[in-house]
Amino acid sequence: MAIEYKHHDAGITLVTINFNAGLLLKDCISSALSSTLVRYVYVIDNASTDNSLSSLEAEISDTRLKVFRNTSNVGFGSANNQALKLIDTEYILLLNPDCIVSKEAIDQLVLAAQADINSGLLGPLILNEDGSEQRGCRRREPKPELLLKTLLSAKRGGINQVGAPLSKEPQTVDAISGACMLVRRDALFDVGLFDEDYFLHFEDLDWCKRFWLKGWKVLFVPASTVVHAQGACSRRSRLSVERHKINGLKRYYKKYYDKEYSSINLNMIYFLVYLRYLILAPVWLWKNRKQ
């Protein structure tokens, strides 16, 4: 099916936030540039100290590519907002630097967006490197009662819908993964930028909720597949990443559920989350030493 644009600012701007992604960054950008729908590529670097930028600029010469260097790590949402303020294309593709995206994957996301003008955010079927579905690409909102049930259960399911039957058609979901999001610019103007009080994690869930609250659909598009080397950029800082997750969860609940749920219920959830962190922290440290 041909893709036809109706606006003068047709096309996609790709935004990637880099922090020590190594050679993965070059591979990610190279894969995205295979699509002629990509008009611009903005790489926002959060003060990386590795060779990711030098490798990118040495091996990719493309007028669509522009690199922005931050002097400190300002976080995922804040760095994305830097780029979002500059964009005038009809669509924006937010893509993690440890993802590989094909031309067909981008086409399928845009086709789904064109087929449903009420869609504001669209996400692909994200695959692990072994071809299995990755947790988090189609999610239910982590409401307190659902998260509590998930924390207390050894069974899979609950918030993450991995393993559920896949439809051939796009499906509405509560949330998609921030690893790969196609954003309709008109919807962005309506909903607004990322909440910068999240540093890392939960800003994507917060955004999905705000799109729904504004009347925009969040769609999971299984016909679009993206490979994601999840955690490749954060394996050596796992403890820090997990702390950011906990802080993100607390902000999310304070923002949306502080008045709806008692402090006893919320504190029980926080206790279980911190307990999980304390139990798993030695395991993460041991794995880091082995790498």
C-alpha positions, 0 to 999 in steps of 0.5 A: 500500500502506498503511503500518501501524505496530506500536509506540507510538513510530511514525513518523519523525524527520528529522535534517538537519545544516546548514552554510551550505546557504543556501536549499537548507536551506529547500527540503529541510525543506519537501519532507520536511514533505510527509510525514505520516510525519515526526513531528519535524524536527531541524536541527542547525546547525554554526555556519553563517555564512550565511542558511540558518537565518534563511530556514528559520525565516522561511518555515517555521512547523511545530510539528514543526521544532526547530533546534539551534545549535552554537557550532562545527562539530563534524562530521557524525557528532558532530552527528548523534549529538546528535539520535540520542540524543534520538529515540524514533520507530521510524525516523530519516531522516538527510537532507543539507540539499541534498536534495529528498525526496518523500512517495513516496520516504519511503513507499517507504523505510518500506515496504521496512523493514517488508517486511524486519525484518532491515534496519537501514539503507536508502537511496534511488536518489539522482539528480543534478539532471539526473536521472542516478544519483549516484555513491555511493548503492549501493557496495561496501566500499572494501577495500584491494585494490578501492580500489587497483584503482579508483585504478589504473583509468580505467574506471568501476565498482569501488566505486561501482555507478552504471550497473549494472542497477536492480532493481525490488526492494530490494537488499542492498549493502555501503553506501549514501550518508550523504546519505539514510539511513533507520535502524531505531531498534531497529538503532541501539540494537544498533549504536550511534552514529556514530564521532565520530573521523571528522569528514566522510566515511567515517563513513557507510561505517563505520556501514554496515560496523558494521550488517553486522557486527551482522547487520543488512542494508543495503538499496538501495531503487530505488523511492525516489528523492531529488534531491541537489545534491551538494557544494552545501554544500562547493564553496568548501571543496573542499580541506578536504573532500578532506583530511577524506576522506583522513583518514577513509580512513586511520582506516577502514583502521586500524580494520578492515584494519591487521592484515589488510594489510601497511603496504607495501600500505596506504602505496601506497594512501595515496601514490596518494590523496595524489598524486591530491589534489596533482594535482587541488588546482589544478583545484579552486582554479580552479573556486572562483575562477570561482564 
